[in-house]
Amino acid sequence: MYEEHKEHKKHEEHEEHKKYREYCLEFDDVDYSYPDTELPALQSLNIAIPKGYRTAVLGHNGSGKSTMFLQAVGLLRPQSGVVIRAGAELSYSKKDLAALRRSVGLVFQDPEQQLILNTPLEDVSFGLRNAGMDEETIQRRCHEVLEQLDLTSLSDKPIHQLSLGQKKRTALAGVMAMEPELLLLDEPTSYLDPLSETLLLEGLEAIHQQGTTIVMATHDMNLAYRWADWVIVLEAGRCFAAGTPADIFAEREALQAIGLELPLLADLWQSLPQRLTAGRTAPRDAGAFKAMLNLLLNEGLNL
């Protein structure tokens, strides 16, 4: 079942990708195994990230999401296959890796892995100073990014006194300040309360509007459905499927076969009689769903 579906989706993905002219990141038959593990982390991984899009990467723990991100910034190197950035294979020289990490930012799931100095302001400015920027640019970028992520009032507060959501926003601020072309986030909203999640997503939207491509690995199917322009599903280190949220979440049986459930709104939409939904675009957030239900009621349809 898996192999048959994989080949079918591979063809669909190839056709869909013809619509896109630019990719900011590609994996071409990438294999990678960690030492002393039975199963490979990545197996013949073939994916392409469309430039300028918000891409969600879905999959269970162990499906390869984090390993893929570590490969993208050169912290891990393929054992076979290649990673392609902006049309060229990654180079692993010290100089080229430094340049790569200025254009591709990675925010880890655990902010403690990323925060190294005493306060948000110190931590955000650290990477900028390491890059050799002048003090005026450092101050401007720090001010802008701390304001974007609602951290200005916390800029001089000891990091150990921050909440998890504040720490996650600080880690994101440090990466955003470098103004990367591509931003990779590993489970950025995990364990966050609704307000902290909203603040983080608003910050992401601000930099996306400025042209940054964003890729988010997440277990939150509801978030992926309402947020993403493009969705990649990983299974056992392979690309199981790739496409628009509408295309991916229309494949209920295929997703359930690998243990993934539909987002709530997609499930509700698909449970409505087909005579009501035919020819209509599925709403992807609660407000749009309510508006669509009101429209159906106003049309006098019998729900």
N, C-alpha and C positions, 0 to 999 in steps of 0.2 A: 504493500500500500504506500509506504513512504517513498520508495524509489520511483514508483509510477507518478505519484503526486509531484515529486521533486522535478522530474523531467518536464511535466506539464507546466509547472510554475516557472521553470527555467526559460521555457520558450516564451511564456507570457511576459516575463520580466524583460527578456531581450527585446521584444516588440515594444513594450511600454517605454523602455529606456531610449528608444530611437527618437522619442519626443524631446529628449534633453540633449543639449549640445555640449554642456560643460559638466564635468565631475570634479569635485575638489579632492576626492579620495577614492581609490579603487584597490580591491584585493583580488589578485589574480592567482587562483589555485594555491592559496596559502595553506601550508601545513605547519602545525606546531604542537609539540608534546612537552610537558613538564617532566623533569627527571623523576624516576620512581613512581610513575603513574601508568595505569593500564591503558586508559583510553586517551586518545589525543584531544587536546583542547580545541584545535582547529583542524578541519579536514577538508582539503580542496575548497577552501572558502573563496567564493566568487561573489563580490558585491560591488556596487558603485553608489557613491553618495552624491546626489544632485546638488550642484552649487546653489547657494542662496535659499535652500529649503530647510524646514524643520523636520528632521528625521528621527523617528522613534525606533529603537532596537529592542525587540521583545524576545523573551525566551526564559526558560527555567534557569536556576542556579546551575552552573556547569555547562551551559549551552555555548559559551565562548564570548560573551559580551565584553567582559573586562579584559580578557586576553586580546581581543580585537583592538581595543583602545590602546593597550600597552604597545601593540605592534604599530599602531598609527603614529605614535610619537617616538618610535625607535627605542623604547625601553626593552622590548623584546624584538628579536630578529627572526624572520621566517626560516624554518629548516628546509623548506622548498617553496617555490612560488615567489611572487614579488608583491610589495606594497607600492602603489603609484600615487604620488602627490602632484597635483597640477600637471599631469601628463608625463611626469618623469619618475623613474624608479628611485626609491629612497636611497640616499647615500648615507653610510654609517660612520663617516669621518667625524671627528670631534667638531670641526667647524660647521659642517653641514647639519649635524644634529642640533647644534645651537641655533642655527637659522630656522630649522624645522620647528623647534619648540617656541620660537617667537611668533610663528604663523599659525601653529596648531596648539591650542591650549587644552589641557586635560584637568578636570576637576574630579578628584577621587570621591568615592562614596563616604568615606570617613574623613571629615575635615581635619582631624588630628594628624593625619598623615601629611598634611599640606601646610598647616600653620606652624611657623617656626619662630616668630618674634613675639614681642610682648603685647602689642596693641594692634587693632585693625589698621590704623594709619601706618605704623611701622612695617607691618607685614605686607601691605599693598605696595608700599614704596620700595620694598626690598628688591623685587624683581626688576623694577624700572632702573634702579641704581646699578644693578648688576649688568643691565643692558647698556650702561654708559650714557643714559639720557641726562640732559642738563636739568638743573634744579627747577627752573620755571616749568618745564614740561612735566616733571615729576609731580609738582604741586598741583598743576592743572588737572592732570589725569586722576590723581588721588581724590581731589575734590569732586570731580564729575562722577566717578564710579561709586564713591561712598554715598553721594546724594542719590544716585540711581537706585541703589539697593537699600535705602533708608538706614544707613549706618553712620551718618554724620554725627549724630548725638552720642554715638558709641565709639568714635574714632580713637579716643585716648583711654578707653576702658580696658583693663587687663583681660586678655583673651580667655583666661581660665574662669572668668566670671560671666562669660557670655552663655546664652542658651544654645542648644544644638542648632536651632534655626539661624541664630545670629552667626554662629561659627561657620555654618554652611554658606551663608551669604558673604562672609569675610573671605572664605576660600575662593568663592566665585569672583569676588571683587579683585583679588590678586591676579587672577587670570585675565579678567576683562580689561584690567588696566593696561595690559600688554597689547590690547586691540588686535587679537588674533583674527585671521580670516575664517578659521574653522574652530569651533568650540565643542569639545567632547565632555559629556557629563555622565558620570556613573551613578545611577540611582539618586539624583539630586534631591528628590522630595521625600525619600524614605524617612519615616519616623518624625515627620514635621506635622505640626498642628495646622489647621486650615489657614490661619492668618499668615504664618511663616511661609507656607507653600504659595499663597497668593503673592506675597512680596517678592519671593524668588522668581516666580513666573513673570511678574511684571518687569523685573530687571532683565530677564532673558528676552522678553518681547522688545524692550527698548534697544538692545544691541542687535537683535535680528532686523529691526527696522533700519538700522544703520548699515546693513549689508552682511552681517556675520552669518555664516552657515552654522546651524546648531544640530548636534546629534546627541540624543538622550537615550541612554539605556535605562529601562524601567520595567518593573513588574506591574505597574498600575495600568491596566488595560483601559480604564475610563479616561485617565489622563492622556494616554497615547491617542485615543479616539478623537478627543476634542482638540488636542494641541497640534498633532503632527500633520504635515503635508505629504509625507512619505513614510512608509512602515517597512521595516525589515524584521523577519522572524528567523531566529537562529534555533537550530535543534542539533545537538550533539556535534557542535563545531562546524556545521554546514548552514548554508542559506536555504531555509525551508521554503520561504516565499518572500517576495518583495513587491510592493505596489502602493497604490493610494489606500488610505484608511477604508474607503468604501469597498474597494476590491478585496482587501485582506479580510475584513470582518464579514464579508458576504460568504466566506468559506467556513461556515459553522462546523461542519463535520470534520474538515481537515484540521482545524485548530483543536477541536475536542480530541482528535486522534493522538495529538501530542500533549494533551493535558492542559490546554489553554481554554479559558472561557471567553465568551463574548463580553464586550463592555455592556453595561446595563442598558444604555440608550439604544445600542444596536440590537440587543436582544428584544427590547420592547417594540422597536420599530418592526422587526421581522415577525413579531407575534401578531401584528395587526393584519386584518384581512387584506389580501393582495389587491383587491379591487380598490382599496383606499390608498395604497402606497404606490401602485403602478405609475410610472412616469414621473414620480416625485423624488427629489433628492433627500436622502435620509438626513435628518437633523443631527448635529454632532455635539450640541451642548444643551443644557436643560432649558435655557431661554428659547432656543430655536425649536426644541421639541414642543414646548407649551404653545408657541406661536403656531406651529403646524397643526396641533390638535384643535386650537381655536379656529383655524382656517377651515378644517374639515367640518367642525360643528356649524360654522357660519354658512357653509355650502349646503347644509341641511342633510348631511349624510347620517345614516343611522349606525352609530358605533355600537 
